[in-house]
Amino acid sequence: MPVFETGALALTLTGVLGYLLGSIPFGVLVTRAMGLGDLRKIGSGNIGATNVLRTGNKGAALATLLLDGGKGAAAVLIARGAAAGDAAQLAGLAAFLGHLFPVWLGFRGGKGVATFLGTLLALAWPVGAAACLTWLAAALVSRISSLAALVAAALAAIWAALLGHSDLILLTGLLATLVFWKHLPNIERIRAGTEPRIGAK
């Protein structure tokens, strides 16, 4: 648990602004700007970078990945600069929820993996780096993006504890729970052996 230092009004404003920042659907905006169509009608219909990659445009997917991660990081850094660590954690959570449930898209958003990683990197870069490396290692071994995301999310709280950021354990646990919840269909496909592999046509 973080030490609560910020007043209720400031925390409320931090939460609202973090949510609005996180709810910006960069995947939809990037694909539309690049003339790739409506992302919600492509592939899985998800607004994240993995589905953007299904358009065949790697540049658009990379831009979406960086922007979705960046909005989580930006929310944390702005809140930390304006207030304190408790506000930073709340802003990160709010940005993550904004990505999952964006008001602009009828609360139908993405699965939050990039925003999750970007938030961790801004809150405590060693924890975020460990989570990113975990995702990379799991992806290289399994060739399944969703499985890599689940492994990274599951180990995030452990990394926080091992790397001396015990104040992040509650938040990382909550974020990981939401990641797993959003990936329930993927988990079923993984169990059935039908989850698409990275690079598969």
N, C-alpha and C positions, 0 to 999 in steps of 0.2 A: 504493500500500500504506500502511495506517496504521502508526504507530509502536506497537510492542507494549509496553505498560506494565502490563497487568493480568496477575495470576498465573493459572496454569492452572486451579485450582479455581474461582476467581471467573469465569473465562471459561466454564467448563463450566456453572456455575449460571446465568449470563447466557443462554447458549444454550438451556438447558432451559426457563427461565421465558419467554424470548422466543417459543419454539416453542409453548408452552402458551397464551400470550396470543394469538398469531397464529392458532391453530387453533380459536378460538371462532367457530362458524359463524353470524355475526350475521344473514345473509340468511335462514337457516332459522328462527332464533329470532324475528326480526321478523315474518315472514310467518305463523308459527304463532301468535304473540301477537295479531296483528291479524285472525285468523280467515280467512286467505287460502289455507289449505291447505298441503300439503307441497311446498315449493319444488322439491324434487328430482323431482317429477312434473309440473312446469309448464314449458312452453316447452322450452328446451334442457336443463333439469335442473341447470343451473349454479347455484351458490349466491351469485353476485355480484349487484350492483345492477342490471345490465342485464337479467338474467332476472327479477329482482323487478319491474322496470318492466312486464314482460309480464303481470303480474297486473292491470294497470290502475290500481294504487295508487301515485301519484307520491310520496306521503309516505313510504310504506314503502321505495321505491327510494332516496329521499334519505337516510333514516335508515340504510339498509344501506351506502350510499356513505360516509357520514361515519364510521360505526362501523368499517367495514373499513379505511378510511384511518387512523382514530384509533388502532386497535390497533397498527399499524406504528409510528406516531409515538410512542405511549406506551411501547412496548418500547425504542425508541431513547433517549427522554428519561429513563426510569427507569435504564437501564444507564449513561448518561452521568453522571447524578447520583450513582450508587453507585460508579462506577469511572472509566473514561476513554474516549477516542475509539475505541480498538480494541474495547472491550466494546460500545459503542454500535453500531458497524458489525455486529458479530456478532449482536447482539440484533435488528437490523433484518433481517438475512438469515434468522435463525431464525424471526422472526415471518412473514416472507414464505413460507418453506417450510411453516410451520404452516398458513397459509391454503391453500396448494396441496395439502398432504397432511395434513389434520386427523385426528388419531387418533380423534376422536369420530364421524367419518363413514366409518370404514374407509379412511382415507387418500385419499378421493375429494373433492377440494375445488374451489375456484374457479380463476380464471385470474390473479388477483393484481394487477390493474391499480390498484385503489384503494389496496391495501396498499403497492404499489410507490411510488405518488405520496406517500402519507402518510409512508412511511419516508424518502424523499428530502427532504421538507419539514422533517422533524425533524433530519436529519443536516446539511443545509445549505440553508436556506430559499431562497436565490437559485436553486440548482440545481433544487429542487423546484418553485418557481414557474415557472421556465423550462420544465420538463417539463409542468406543468399547462397553461400557455399554448400549448405545442406541441400537446398533445392537443386543446385547444379550437379552435385554428386548423385543424388537420387535420379535426376533426369538422365544422366549419362548411363547409369546402370539399367534403369527400367525402360527408358525411352517413352515414358508416359508423363506428360506435363502435370496432369491432375494428381497423380500419385506423388510426384516430387513436391507439389504444393502441400499435400497432406502431411508428408514426412517433415517438411520444413516447419509447418505450423505446429505439429505435435511436439517438436523438439525445442521450439522457441523459448518456452518457459524454463526448460532445463538449461539452455544456454544463458538465459538471464541470471539464473541462480549461480551457475558455475563461473560466470564472468563478473560477479560482484554487483549485479544490478537487481537485487532482490525486490526493490520497490516496483519493478516492472512485471513481476510474476503474475499478479492478479490480472493486469491488463492483457498480457500476452496469452494467458489462459482463456480469457474471454474472447479475444480476437480469434484464437485457434478454434474455439467452439463454434463460432460463427462461420469460419472457413469450412469446417467439417459439415455444418448444416447445409451450407450452400452447395457443397459437393456431394450430397447424398445420392443424386442420380449417377454421378461419376463412380462413386463407391460401388453401386450395384453393377455397373458395367465392368469395373475392375474385377469384381468377384466372378462375373460371368465370362471374363476373358474377351470382352467385346469393346473395351475402351480403346479409342484410336491412339496410335503411337506417333510420336513426333516425327514429322516428315512423311507420314503415310499419305497417299493420295486418296 
